[in-house]
Amino acid sequence: MPLEDAHVTALATELGDIVARPGDPAYTDALGRIFFPDAARRHPSCVVRPRDARDVSAVLRIAGRTGGRVTVRGGGLSSTCVEDGAVLLDLSAHLTGVDVRDEGRAVVVQGGCRVGAVLTALAPTGRVLPVGIVGHAGLGLATRGGVGYLTRSRGLTLDHLTAVELVTPDGRTHDLSSASQGEDADLWWAVRGCAPAFGVVTAATFRTVEQGPMWVERLVFGLDGTDGAAALAAYFAVAPQCPREVTMGAVLGYSELAPGTPLLLVYTACAEPGAVDAARALDDEVQAATSALLLHRSERSGRYLAGLPEFAPPGADGADPSPIPLPEPGEVRGGFYGKSVFTGPTLDDAVADQLLAALRDAPTRACRIDFQHTGGALGDVADDATAFHGRSGEWNIPLNAIWDSPDQREAAQNWARRTVRLLDDHTVGVYSVEVRPGFLETPDEIVAAYGANLPRLRRLQGLIDPAGVLAYPLAGAS
Ligand SMILES: Cc1cc2nc3c(=O)[nH]c(=O)nc-3n(C[C@H](O)[C@H](O)[C@H](O)COP(=O)(O)OP(=O)(O)OC[C@H]3O[C@@H](n4cnc5c(N)ncnc54)[C@H](O)[C@@H]3O)c2cc1C
């Protein structure tokens, strides 16, 4: 009997109908709900939908005993949550509970919970957990980073973790926190930046922050003219001057607002009412510094995160862009390939020219370059205090190559590879959430993603997962 059949049979014998085999509706459904099309097309050996931490422990022990490998699906927004031939442990089926504690000062979530559900549960308390720009993400974001509109003022999502329940590949449960000692202290360090390499987080506790409505202003420039890049250069010059309460993100891309025209969206968000005038003045400064055509300028206040406009250029006639949809099983889907780097505050006129040229050269109009403004509180924590690396970043820059037809795949992937190289002189880190397994560049990206923390992570991985049960890429070029 082939190896994968042995572990599937053992899992089904011990765990019964929470195990779905290829061809079972639950198997097809679980894969159809994975966000990235390439990941959704993979063939795990089976899908297991655990009901509690005991099931998780059983899956890891059985896989270890029978030579199986395991990937974990939280929110399902990454390409590392599913692998050919490995067990797909789908936490999103049953482990989605959210428990608000201490009048909202803390929140305890189960391992398959989405951050949007956390914010909804916290809403009546006037408190929030700083997360990314979409509510769909799960603990893969919360344990590997978490960059969003509150990073500059409050830090990463993972900086708000206060305790984690982790099931390691030997099936043991560890309660981790700043009080942990010995090997558990190492694990507490590691789960804040690299949890998937060490176990399954079945519960996580976060401290929350008080947050009233946020103010957002959006400016959109058409970059058609010869000096189109000047608007981007002006943005690069002004954003680092923002106070911590103000974050000035941007998107370089296309929309129906001006079909065929490269656009720059400047998205300024303010966490404190007292800083709104300063934020507006900084937007004025960007506008004054460029002769690019201003196509749209509007402001509004709303509840974090659901009440804020999407981080994308407005559509036709300035219409709000729709939220990013989650896939439905059976949908015909194109492809997506991303890169994400942290850069210092040094982005300048030359790189603005090159990035605009790269956008014009993009193989599809869905390709875009995002500038998530970080700096501020991101750097309040030392790079070696947690496993997360890249704290000196002023920006996190996700590059998104998006295509519909398989024959655009190679051109789109090469576009992302070429474009990220334009940022080389400014790059201070690679964001681990966009490191994809199985590409030529993956080993080097792993080294850049964890920097000086990588040797400690690899040593610990050798102790915690010697048989390599968890299929999470941490092996890189030495
Ligand atoms: C549309 C979109 C928008 C995004 N926006 C942002 C953003 O604004 N800011 C930002 O920082 N990032 C953003 N990201 C990146 C996001 O942080 C990563 O995709 C992240 O991995 C999502 O986590 P997940 O749990 O949803 O995904 P999954 O694919 O389920 O998990 C990601 C990784 O974490 C592991 N994992 C998940 N849950 C657990 C658990 N409970 N225990 C152990 N391991 C687990 C998985 O095995 C996998 O390796 C975005 C991604 C997308 C697709």
PDBQT file of the ligand as one rigid body, heavy atoms in Angstrom, charges set to zero:
ROOT
HETATM    1  C1  LIG A 501      -6.582  39.173  -0.410  1.00  0.00    +0.000 C 
HETATM    2  C2  LIG A 501      -5.475  39.164   0.590  1.00  0.00    +0.000 A 
HETATM    3  C3  LIG A 501      -5.250  40.283   1.374  1.00  0.00    +0.000 A 
HETATM    4  C4  LIG A 501      -4.216  40.278   2.308  1.00  0.00    +0.000 A 
HETATM    5  N1  LIG A 501      -3.992  41.397   3.054  1.00  0.00    +0.000 NA
HETATM    6  C5  LIG A 501      -3.023  41.383   3.990  1.00  0.00    +0.000 A 
HETATM    7  C6  LIG A 501      -2.801  42.518   4.822  1.00  0.00    +0.000 A 
HETATM    8  O1  LIG A 501      -3.446  43.536   4.696  1.00  0.00    +0.000 OA
HETATM    9  N2  LIG A 501      -1.838  42.441   5.749  1.00  0.00    +0.000 N 
HETATM   10  C7  LIG A 501      -1.077  41.326   5.927  1.00  0.00    +0.000 A 
HETATM   11  O2  LIG A 501      -0.238  41.318   6.816  1.00  0.00    +0.000 OA
HETATM   12  N3  LIG A 501      -1.246  40.248   5.145  1.00  0.00    +0.000 NA
HETATM   13  C8  LIG A 501      -2.199  40.260   4.190  1.00  0.00    +0.000 A 
HETATM   14  N4  LIG A 501      -2.382  39.167   3.399  1.00  0.00    +0.000 N 
HETATM   15  C9  LIG A 501      -1.495  38.035   3.564  1.00  0.00    +0.000 C 
HETATM   16  C10 LIG A 501      -1.984  37.168   4.721  1.00  0.00    +0.000 C 
HETATM   17  O3  LIG A 501      -1.402  37.636   5.898  1.00  0.00    +0.000 OA
HETATM   18  C11 LIG A 501      -1.524  35.764   4.522  1.00  0.00    +0.000 C 
HETATM   19  O4  LIG A 501      -2.115  35.270   3.364  1.00  0.00    +0.000 OA
HETATM   20  C12 LIG A 501      -1.845  34.885   5.708  1.00  0.00    +0.000 C 
HETATM   21  O5  LIG A 501      -1.134  33.719   5.542  1.00  0.00    +0.000 OA
HETATM   22  C13 LIG A 501      -3.295  34.549   5.817  1.00  0.00    +0.000 C 
HETATM   23  O6  LIG A 501      -3.504  33.650   6.858  1.00  0.00    +0.000 OA
HETATM   24  P1  LIG A 501      -4.710  32.632   6.761  1.00  0.00    +0.000 P 
HETATM   25  O7  LIG A 501      -4.851  31.936   8.058  1.00  0.00    +0.000 OA
HETATM   26  O8  LIG A 501      -5.875  33.330   6.214  1.00  0.00    +0.000 OA
HETATM   27  O9  LIG A 501      -4.218  31.651   5.618  1.00  0.00    +0.000 OA
HETATM   28  P2  LIG A 501      -3.880  30.096   5.613  1.00  0.00    +0.000 P 
HETATM   29  O10 LIG A 501      -3.514  29.813   4.215  1.00  0.00    +0.000 OA
HETATM   30  O11 LIG A 501      -4.946  29.292   6.214  1.00  0.00    +0.000 OA
HETATM   31  O12 LIG A 501      -2.628  30.014   6.552  1.00  0.00    +0.000 OA
HETATM   32  C14 LIG A 501      -1.403  30.629   6.248  1.00  0.00    +0.000 C 
HETATM   33  C15 LIG A 501      -0.271  29.817   6.874  1.00  0.00    +0.000 C 
HETATM   34  O13 LIG A 501      -0.460  29.774   8.268  1.00  0.00    +0.000 OA
HETATM   35  C16 LIG A 501      -0.715  28.452   8.689  1.00  0.00    +0.000 C 
HETATM   36  N5  LIG A 501      -1.791  28.478   9.671  1.00  0.00    +0.000 N 
HETATM   37  C17 LIG A 501      -3.026  29.021   9.554  1.00  0.00    +0.000 A 
HETATM   38  N6  LIG A 501      -3.705  28.877  10.704  1.00  0.00    +0.000 NA
HETATM   39  C18 LIG A 501      -2.881  28.236  11.551  1.00  0.00    +0.000 A 
HETATM   40  C19 LIG A 501      -3.010  27.790  12.893  1.00  0.00    +0.000 A 
HETATM   41  N7  LIG A 501      -4.124  27.980  13.590  1.00  0.00    +0.000 N 
HETATM   42  N8  LIG A 501      -1.958  27.150  13.465  1.00  0.00    +0.000 NA
HETATM   43  C20 LIG A 501      -0.798  26.950  12.773  1.00  0.00    +0.000 A 
HETATM   44  N9  LIG A 501      -0.630  27.346  11.504  1.00  0.00    +0.000 NA
HETATM   45  C21 LIG A 501      -1.659  27.985  10.899  1.00  0.00    +0.000 A 
HETATM   46  C22 LIG A 501      -1.062  27.670   7.441  1.00  0.00    +0.000 C 
HETATM   47  O14 LIG A 501      -0.655  26.338   7.527  1.00  0.00    +0.000 OA
HETATM   48  C23 LIG A 501      -0.281  28.390   6.376  1.00  0.00    +0.000 C 
HETATM   49  O15 LIG A 501       1.036  27.919   6.327  1.00  0.00    +0.000 OA
HETATM   50  C24 LIG A 501      -3.397  39.140   2.459  1.00  0.00    +0.000 A 
HETATM   51  C25 LIG A 501      -3.621  38.021   1.654  1.00  0.00    +0.000 A 
HETATM   52  C26 LIG A 501      -4.645  38.028   0.726  1.00  0.00    +0.000 A 
HETATM   53  C27 LIG A 501      -4.847  36.829  -0.122  1.00  0.00    +0.000 C 
ENDROOT
TORSDOF 0
